[in-house]
Structures are given as structure tokens and as C-alpha cells.
Amino acid sequence: MELLKDNNRYVGKVVHGLENGRTFGFPTANVTEIAPQLSISTGVYAAHVRVDNSEYGAMMYVGTRPTLHLTELSLEIHLFDFQGDLYEKKIEFLLIAKVREEQRFASVDALVAQLREDERKIRALLETQEERGN
């Protein structure tokens, strides 16, 4: 896991996506119009997200979704313990750590199993960070 420097704060707009994450049990906010321009490598990240004056832990994915045989680069954020509609909202997100590289899985079931493991790792990382007061 690679901890990131403090200058990884971005703002973006949530738009409609393919809604694949929802069918996997991991609904995501598909983010566009990112400012400043995102300059990170593909992969899975731990993040904090601010929406409507509330903050959430989150896992973020940047990549082309190779398991689903897609090729367009996307940025998707799964907010932990969030209920509601984010479409067309501006959200602010702070990247905390890179958890793993983008990869292609043999099946959707293997992808979902990895997402569960990613969520477990990221929740633990964010909890440890909060306990330290970071």
C-alpha cells in the first residue's frame, strides 16, 4: 500500500454511468469534470469524500474496467455507508493511499471478491488513520 502526499485533493461532478457497480453490491459515483486535472495511475485508492457538508470514507477506482471488457478510462468512487442520490452533484475527494494496481479478473465473481477485500483493507486503513488523528 502506497500512502500519498497531501496534494491529492480534487473536485468533480457525478454523472450517470453503466450502473455495473450497483449490480455487484458496490454502487459507485462516476466522476467527471475533475479539477485540478487528475494525474494518478490506474488502480484502487483509499479516499475521503465530502458531499453536502458530510464526509465519508471511500474506495476509488481509476481504470478501464478490463474484467468487463471495456476500454474507456473511468473514475468511480464507492462511498462507505452512504444513502442517497449523488447525480449532478459536485463532490470533493482526497486520495489517501493506493491500495492496488488495476487488474483483469477471470470472472465477475472474482472481481466482487476482490472488491470486498479492497473495502476491508480501506476501511481498516481509514479507521487507523482516524485513530492517529490524521
Contact map, one row per residue, 1 for C-alpha under 8 A:
11100000000000000000000000000000000000000000000000000000000000000000000000000000000000000000000011110000000000000000000000000000000000
11110000000000000000000000000000000000000000000000000000000000000000000000000000000000000000000011100000000000000000000000000000000000
11111000000000000000000000000000000000000000000000000000000000000000000000000000000000000000000111000000000000000000000000000000000000
01111101000000000000000000000000000000000000000000000000000000000000000000000000000000000000001111000000000000000000000000000000000000
00111111000000000000000000000000000000000000000000000000000000000000000000000000000000000000000100000000000000000000000000000000000000
00011111100000000000000000000000000000000000000000000000000000000000000000000000000000000000000100000000000000000000000000000000000000
00001111100000000000000000000000000000000000000000000000000000000000000000000000000000000000000000000000000000000000000000000000000000
00011111110000000000000000000000000000000000000000000000000000000000000000000000000000000000011100000000000000000000000000000000000000
00000111111000000000000000000000000000000000000000000000000000000000000000000000000000000001111000000000000000000000000000000000000000
00000001111100000000000000000000011101000000000000000000000000000000000000000000000000000001110000000000000000000000000000000000000000
00000000111110000000000000000000111100000000000000000000000000000000000000000000000000000111100000000000000000000000000000000000000000
00000000011111000000000000000011111000000000000000000000000000000000000000000000000000000111000000000000000000000000000000000000000000
00000000001111100000000000000011110000000000000000000000000000000000000000000000000000011110000000000000000000000000000000000000000000
00000000000111110000000000001111000000000000000000000000000000000000000000000000000001111110000000000000000000000000000000000000000000
00000000000011111000000000001111000000000000000000000000000000000000000000000000000000110000000000000000000000000000000000000000000000
00000000000001111110000000001100000000000000000000000000000000000000000000000000000000100000000000000000000000000000000000000000000000
00000000000000111110000000000100000000000000000000000000000000000000000000000000000000000000000000000000000000000000000000000000000000
00000000000000011111000000000000000000000000000000000000000000000000000000000000000000000000000000000000000000000000000000000000000000
00000000000000011111111000110000000000000000000000000000000000000000000000000000000000000000000000000000000000000000000000000000000000
00000000000000000111111100100000000000000000000000000000000000000000000000000000000000000000000000000000000000000000000000000000000000
00000000000000000011111111110000000000000000000000000000000000000000000000000000000000000000000000000000000000000000000000000000000000
00000000000000000011111111110000000000000000000000000000000000000000000000000000000000000000000000000000000000000000000000000000000000
00000000000000000011111111100000000000000000000000000000000000000000000000000000000000000000000000000000000000000000000000000000000000
00000000000000000001111111100000000000000000000000000000000000000000000000000000000000000000000000000000000000010000000000000000000000
00000000000000000000111111100000000000000000000000000000000000000000000000000000000000000000000000000000000000000000000000000000000000
00000000000000000000111111110000000000000000000000000000000000000000000000000100000000000000000000000000000000000000000000000000000000
00000000000000000011111111111000000000000000000000000000000000000000000000000100000000000000000000000000000000000000000000000000000000
00000000000000000010110001111100000000000000000000000000000000000000000000011110000000000000000000000000000000000000000000000000000000
00000000000001110000000000111110000000000000000000000000000000000000000000011110000001100000000000000000000000000000000000000000000000
00000000000001111000000000011111000000000000000000000000000000000000000001111000000000000000000000000000000000000000000000000000000000
00000000000111100000000000001111110000000000000000000000000000000000000001111000000000000000000000000000000000000000000000000000000000
00000000000111100000000000000111110000000000000000000000000000000000000000100000000000000000000000000000000000000000000000000000000000
00000000001110000000000000000011111000000000000000000000000000000000000000000000000000000000000000000000000000000000000000000000000000
00000000011110000000000000000011111111000000000000000000000000000000000000000000000000000000000000000000000000000000000000000000000000
00000000011100000000000000000000111111000000000000000000000000000000000000000000000000000000000000000000000000000000000000000000000000
00000000011000000000000000000000011111000000000000000000000000000000000000000000000000000000000000000000000000000000000000000000000000
00000000000000000000000000000000011111100000000000000000000000000000000000000000000000000000000000000000000000000000000000000000000000
00000000010000000000000000000000011111110000000000000000000000000000000000000000000000000000000000000000000000000000000000000000000000
00000000000000000000000000000000000011111000000000000000000000000000000000000000000000000000000000000000000000000000000000000000000000
00000000000000000000000000000000000001111100000000000000000000000000000000000000000000000000000000000000000000000000000000000000000000
00000000000000000000000000000000000000111110000000000000000001000000000000000000000000000000000000000000000000000000000000000000000000
00000000000000000000000000000000000000011111000000000000000011100000000000000000000000000000000000001100000000000000000000000000000000
00000000000000000000000000000000000000001111100000000000000011100000000000000000000000000000000001111110000000000000000000000000000000
00000000000000000000000000000000000000000111110000000000001111000000000000000000000000000000000001111100000000000000010000000000000000
00000000000000000000000000000000000000000011111000000000001110000000000000000000000000000000001111110000000000000000000000000000000000
00000000000000000000000000000000000000000001111100000000111100000000000000000000000000000000001111100000000000000000000001001100000000
00000000000000000000000000000000000000000000111110000000111100000000000000000000000000000000111110000000000000000000000000000000000000
00000000000000000000000000000000000000000000011111000011110000000000000000000000000000000000111100000000000000000000000000000000000000
00000000000000000000000000000000000000000000001111100011110000000000000000000010000000000011110000000000000000000000000000000000000000
00000000000000000000000000000000000000000000000111111111000000000000000000000000000000000011100000000000000000000000000000000000000000
00000000000000000000000000000000000000000000000011111110000000000000000000000000000000000111000000000000000000000000000000000000000000
00000000000000000000000000000000000000000000000001111100000000000000000000000000000000000000000000000000000000000000000000000000000000
00000000000000000000000000000000000000000000000001111110000000000000000000000000000000000000000000000000000000000000000000000000000000
00000000000000000000000000000000000000000000000001111111000000000000000000000000000000000000000000000000000000000000000000000000000000
00000000000000000000000000000000000000000000000111101111100000000000000000000000000000000000000000000000000000000000000000000000000000
00000000000000000000000000000000000000000000000111000111110000000000000000000011110000000000000000000000000000000000000000000000000000
00000000000000000000000000000000000000000000011110000011111000000000000000000011000000000000000000000000000000000000000000100100000000
00000000000000000000000000000000000000000000011110000001111100000000000000001111000000000000000000000000000000000000000001100000000000
00000000000000000000000000000000000000000001111000000000111110000000000000001111000000000000000000000000000000000000011001000000000000
00000000000000000000000000000000000000000001111000000000011111000000000000111100000000000000000000000000000000000000000000000000000000
00000000000000000000000000000000000000000111100000000000001111100000000001111000000000000000000000000000000000000000000000000000000000
00000000000000000000000000000000000000001111000000000000000111110000000011110000000000000000000000000100000000000000000000000000000000
00000000000000000000000000000000000000000110000000000000000011111000000111100000000000000000000000000100000000000000000000000000000000
00000000000000000000000000000000000000000000000000000000000001111100011111000000000000000000000000000000000000000000000000000000000000
00000000000000000000000000000000000000000000000000000000000000111111111111000000000000000000000000000001000000000000000000000000000000
00000000000000000000000000000000000000000000000000000000000000011111111000000000000000000000000000000011100000000000000000000000000000
00000000000000000000000000000000000000000000000000000000000000001111110000000000000000000000000000000011111100100000000000000000000000
00000000000000000000000000000000000000000000000000000000000000001111110000000000000000000000000000000000000100000000000000000000000000
00000000000000000000000000000000000000000000000000000000000000001111111000000000000000000000000000000000000000000000000000000000000000
00000000000000000000000000000000000000000000000000000000000000011111111100000000000000000000000000000000000000000000000000000000000000
00000000000000000000000000000000000000000000000000000000000000011100111110000000000000000000000000000000000000000000000000000000000000
00000000000000000000000000000000000000000000000000000000000000111000011111000000000000000000000000000000000000000000000000000000000000
00000000000000000000000000000000000000000000000000000000000001111000001111100000000000000000000000000000000000000000000000000000000000
00000000000000000000000000000110000000000000000000000000000011111000000111110000000000000000000000000000000000000000000000000000000000
00000000000000000000000000000111000000000000000000000000000111100000000011111000000000000000000000000000000000000000000000000000000000
00000000000000000000000000011110000000000000000000000000000111000000000001111100000000000000000000000000000000000000000000000000000000
00000000000000000000000000011110000000000000000000000000011110000000000000111110000000000000000000000000000000000000000000000000000000
00000000000000000000000001111000000000000000000000000000011100000000000000011111000000000000000000000000000000000000000000000000000000
00000000000000000000000000011000000000000000000010000001111000000000000000001111110000000000000000000000000000000000000000000000000000
00000000000000000000000000000000000000000000000000000001111000000000000000000111110000000000000000000000000000000000000000000000000000
00000000000000000000000000000000000000000000000000000001000000000000000000000011111000000000000000000000000000000000000000000000000000
00000000000000000000000000000000000000000000000000000001000000000000000000000011111100000000000000000000000000000000000000000000000000
00000000000000000000000000000000000000000000000000000000000000000000000000000000111110000000000000000000000000000000000000000000000000
00000000000000000000000000000000000000000000000000000000000000000000000000000000011111000000000000000000000000000000000000000000000000
00000000000000000000000000000000000000000000000000000000000000000000000000000000001111100000000000000000000000000000000000000000000000
00000000000001000000000000001000000000000000000000000000000000000000000000000000000111111000000000000000000000000000000000000000000000
00000000000001110000000000001000000000000000000000000000000000000000000000000000000011111000000000000000000000000000000000000000000000
00000000000011100000000000000000000000000000000000000000000000000000000000000000000001111100000000000000000000000000000000000000000000
00000000000011000000000000000000000000000000000000000000000000000000000000000000000001111110000000000000000000000000000000000000000000
00000000001111000000000000000000000000000000000000100000000000000000000000000000000000011111000000000000000000000000000000000000000000
00000000001111000000000000000000000000000000000011100000000000000000000000000000000000001111100000000000000000000000000000000000000000
00000000111100000000000000000000000000000000000011100000000000000000000000000000000000000111110000000000000000000000000000000000000000
00000000111000000000000000000000000000000000001111000000000000000000000000000000000000000011111000000000000000000000000000000000000000
00000001110000000000000000000000000000000000001110000000000000000000000000000000000000000001111100000000000000000000000000000000000000
00010001100000000000000000000000000000000000111100000000000000000000000000000000000000000000111110000000000000000000000000000000000000
00111101000000000000000000000000000000000000111100000000000000000000000000000000000000000000011111000000000000000000000000000000000000
11110000000000000000000000000000000000000000111000000000000000000000000000000000000000000000001111100000000000000000000000000000000000
11110000000000000000000000000000000000000011110000000000000000000000000000000000000000000000000111111000000000000000000000000000000000
11000000000000000000000000000000000000000011110000000000000000000000000000000000000000000000000011111000000000000000010001000000000000
10000000000000000000000000000000000000000011100000000000000000000000000000000000000000000000000001111100000000000000000000000000000000
00000000000000000000000000000000000000000111000000000000000000000000000000000000000000000000000001111110000000000000000000000000000000
00000000000000000000000000000000000000000111000000000000000001100000000000000000000000000000000000011111000000000000000000000000000000
00000000000000000000000000000000000000000010000000000000000000000110000000000000000000000000000000001111100000000000000000000000000000
00000000000000000000000000000000000000000000000000000000000000001110000000000000000000000000000000000111110000000000000000000000000000
00000000000000000000000000000000000000000000000000000000000000000110000000000000000000000000000000000011111101100000000000000000000000
00000000000000000000000000000000000000000000000000000000000000000010000000000000000000000000000000000001111101100000000000000000000000
00000000000000000000000000000000000000000000000000000000000000000010000000000000000000000000000000000000111111100000000000000000000000
00000000000000000000000000000000000000000000000000000000000000000011000000000000000000000000000000000000111111110000000000000000000000
00000000000000000000000000000000000000000000000000000000000000000000000000000000000000000000000000000000001111111000000000000000000000
00000000000000000000000000000000000000000000000000000000000000000000000000000000000000000000000000000000111111111100000000000000000000
00000000000000000000000000000000000000000000000000000000000000000010000000000000000000000000000000000000111111111110000000000000000000
00000000000000000000000100000000000000000000000000000000000000000000000000000000000000000000000000000000000111111111000000000000000000
00000000000000000000000000000000000000000000000000000000000000000000000000000000000000000000000000000000000011111111100000000000000000
00000000000000000000000000000000000000000000000000000000000000000000000000000000000000000000000000000000000001111111110000000000000000
00000000000000000000000000000000000000000000000000000000000000000000000000000000000000000000000000000000000000111111111000000000000000
00000000000000000000000000000000000000000000000000000000000000000000000000000000000000000000000000000000000000011111111100000000000000
00000000000000000000000000000000000000000000000000000000000000000000000000000000000000000000000000000000000000001111111110000000000000
00000000000000000000000000000000000000000001000000000000001000000000000000000000000000000000000000100000000000000111111111000000000000
00000000000000000000000000000000000000000000000000000000001000000000000000000000000000000000000000000000000000000011111111100000000000
00000000000000000000000000000000000000000000000000000000000000000000000000000000000000000000000000000000000000000001111111110000000000
00000000000000000000000000000000000000000000000000000000000000000000000000000000000000000000000000000000000000000000111111111000000000
00000000000000000000000000000000000000000000010000000000011000000000000000000000000000000000000000100000000000000000011111111100000000
00000000000000000000000000000000000000000000000000000000110000000000000000000000000000000000000000000000000000000000001111111110000000
00000000000000000000000000000000000000000000000000000000000000000000000000000000000000000000000000000000000000000000000111111111000000
00000000000000000000000000000000000000000000010000000000000000000000000000000000000000000000000000000000000000000000000011111111100000
00000000000000000000000000000000000000000000010000000000100000000000000000000000000000000000000000000000000000000000000001111111110000
00000000000000000000000000000000000000000000000000000000000000000000000000000000000000000000000000000000000000000000000000111111111000
00000000000000000000000000000000000000000000000000000000000000000000000000000000000000000000000000000000000000000000000000011111111100
00000000000000000000000000000000000000000000000000000000000000000000000000000000000000000000000000000000000000000000000000001111111111
00000000000000000000000000000000000000000000000000000000000000000000000000000000000000000000000000000000000000000000000000000111111111
00000000000000000000000000000000000000000000000000000000000000000000000000000000000000000000000000000000000000000000000000000011111111
00000000000000000000000000000000000000000000000000000000000000000000000000000000000000000000000000000000000000000000000000000001111111
00000000000000000000000000000000000000000000000000000000000000000000000000000000000000000000000000000000000000000000000000000000111111
00000000000000000000000000000000000000000000000000000000000000000000000000000000000000000000000000000000000000000000000000000000111111
